[in-house]
């Protein structure tokens, strides 16, 4: 993707994913695991409503997951890219679409059952928005050092949440900031084994 961004929060152009389950042209936006990284900048020329969450930045191929477990029956999925028309760029490329179970392998040892995620994923903060306390969940498909940090909108590191070695599995870390964080938008970034993902976090006091 190469899409025009405005700043660390907003973008002029971007892409979204939508689903239709009733056989009509009624489409609903679906959210990737961890959320979209940007919001559409309020702009009368944009094909999307202001504040629409979207993909938007310049980067190479990246894996993104959507949890469709809440849907049943036939469904159609579409990928929409929108531009305000002022500055043109390369746009959006999509490849290797796969529908699969959430977990790739199940190891059974005596009576113990272990499930392993198929890929790294920053599943985000719950709740979001949050006030002072919460939990951040993430997936680790193989033993790896995982670093998760919180940044403000200027890119300054606010907190290193974890920087440790994790075994394969689904993990979570508790958050407790008391009154340390001011209300506003932050970004949580996870890096592990060449994987990198950032999610928006909203703090409300």
N, C-alpha and C positions, 0 to 999 in steps of 0.2 A: 504494500500500500504506500502511496504517496498522496497525502491529503493535507490541505492547508489548515494549520492550527493557528489559534490566536494567542494562547498562553498555556500554562500548565494545566488549566482547567477546561478551557473552551476551544472549540474548533469551528472554522467557517464551513468546512466540508467534512463529510464522513460517511461511514457505512453502518447499517443496522441489519439485523436478522429478524424475520417475521415468520409466523406460523398461521396456517388456516386449517381448521379441523371440521368445518361444517359443509365443505364442498362448495362454498360460495366465494365471493371476492371479499369476504370479511377477514382482514388480517390483523394480528396482534403482535406487537414486538415481544421477542423473548430475550432474556438476559443471559449472557455467558456466565459460567462459573467464575466468581470473583468480580463480576460487573464489567461494564464498559469503562474505558479509561478517560473519556472526554464527554463534554456536553456541547450541544450545538449553540454557538453564539447567537443571541437574539439578532435576527436579521430578516428584514422584509423580503429579501430575494432568495432566502433559503427554502428548499423543498420540504424541510423538516420543521416541526414546531420548535420554538425556543426551548432550551434546556433538555432537548431530547438526548438521552445517553447514546453514545456512538463510539465506533472505532475511528481513530484519526491520528495519524502521525506518519513519519517516513521510516520504513524498516523493511527487512527482508521477510522470508517465510516465518510464520509463527503458528504454533498450535493453540487452538482455542476450543474449549469444551462447553457444550450446552446440556443441561440436565432436563431430559424430556419425560421423566418418570411420572409426572402429574398428568400426562396426556394419554388417552386411550383411543384406539381405532385408527382409521386412515387419517393421514395428515399430509399437508404440503408445506414446504419450507422455501422461502425466497430470500435473496440477498439484495438489499437496496443500497445503492451509493448515490449520494446527493451532493451537488455543488451549487454555490450561489452564483457562479458564472463570472466572477470578477477575475480570479486567478486560476488558470488551468494547470493541472499536474497529471501525473501518470494514472492515478486512480487506484482501483482495487482489483486484485487477482485472487481467485479462490480455487483450491485444488485439493485432491485427496480427501473427499468427504466420506466419513465412515460412521455407521450407526452400530453401536456395540454396547455390551453390558458395561456397567460401571467398573467392574473388577476383571482383570485379565486372568488371574490365577487364584486357585484355592489350594493351600497346602494343609493336609490333614496329618497330624502327628498324635497317635493315640486318640485321646478325646479332645485334643485342642484343635480349634479351627482358626486358621489365620487367612485373612484376605489381604491381597496386595493391590493397590491402585495401579492402573496401567500407565500413569504418567504423573509428573509433578503438577501440582495445581495449588494456587493460593485461593482458598475457598472464601476468604473474606472474614470480616468482623461481624459478630452477632452480639447484640443488635447493631444495626446501622441505619440511622444515626444512633450514637450512644452519648451518654453524659459523662460518666466517670469510669465505669467498669464494663467489661465485655470479654469475649474470647475470640481469638483468631484461629481459624482452622486451615490445615494445609495437608496435602497428600505427598507422600514420598514413595516412589516405586522401587527404589534400591537404596542401600545404605549410603548416605551422603551428608556432607556438612551443609546445613541450611542456615542462611542469614535472612532475617526479616527485620526491616527497619521502617520507621515512620518518618515522613518528611512533611514539611509545610509547603505552601504553594510556591515559595521561592527556591525550593530544592534543599533547604537546610535540614540536616538530620535532627529530628526531635528526640528520637529514642531508638536504640537498638533492642528490639524485642527479644530476639534470640539469635545466637551465632554458635550453633552446636552440631554435633554429629547425631543423626537420627537413623534408626532402623526403618525398613520398609513398613508402611502402614499409613493410617490416617491419624493425624496428630492435632492437638490444639494447645494453645498457650493462653493463660488468663492475662487480662489487662486491668490495671487499676491505677488511674492517673489522679484520683482525687480532684482537686481544683487546679491541677497543674496546666491543663490544656485549655486554651481559650476557644470559644465557639468559632467554628469555621470549617473550611475544607482542608483535608490532609490527604496524603497519599502513602499507602503501605506497599512496600516493595519486597518481593521474595527472590532470592538468588540461590540456586543449588545446581551443581553438576552441569553447568552451562545453560540452565533454565533461568529465565527472568520474567517476572510478571509484576505489574503494579495495579492496585485497586484504589478507588477513591473511598475515603472515609470522612464522614460528616460528624462533627462534634457539636452538640447542642446543649447549652447550659440553661 
